């Protein structure tokens, strides 16, 4: 992968990381608990998709804003991403800053499709999952001299699979928990 492609992928939220998934066998506690009925966070799947789409758009916008401000105020990302993803993205933003690269323009959501909505997700973790197509045709990455470092052959759209957490009980404001390039079709 060339340097230009690597840095343009970072702005898509992947920050150059490979998509990895691991499973660890752990003991399962089979004790049954009695739980109080909890009202679902969203009335319908359509409302859950709309909330996830807004949260993802906000996440993309804050990433681009922080990167365009040379990494200033990275803590702002904490309001839009779960702690692990936020730390990962901050490392990528730091790399951009060290390379003296910054975005010009905006990326936008071209399409979003609901993968799942689990109204009774424990502690609001992974309550919503979506497939989202991000269009970067309006986004460039430039060096300190203002010269583009993006290859002209880069794809203008990339599909992602994103999951969302509901960090506060009784809230309907989602944060992005995971954001991985998706290899499937039909989203972009």
URBELKA-V340526 format. One line per field, one symbol per residue. burial: b if it has 16 or more other ideal C-beta (glycine too) atoms within 10 Angstrom, else e. Layout:
BEGIN
burial->???
END
This chain:
BEGIN
burial->eeebbebbbbbbbbbebeeeeeeeeeeeeeeeeeeeeeeebbeeeeebbebbbebbbbbbebbbebbbeebeebeebeebbbeebbebbbebbebbbeeebbbeeebebbbbebbebeeebeebebbbbbbbbbbbeebbbbeeeeeebbeeeeeeebbbbbbbbbbeeeeeebbbbbbbbbeeeebb
END
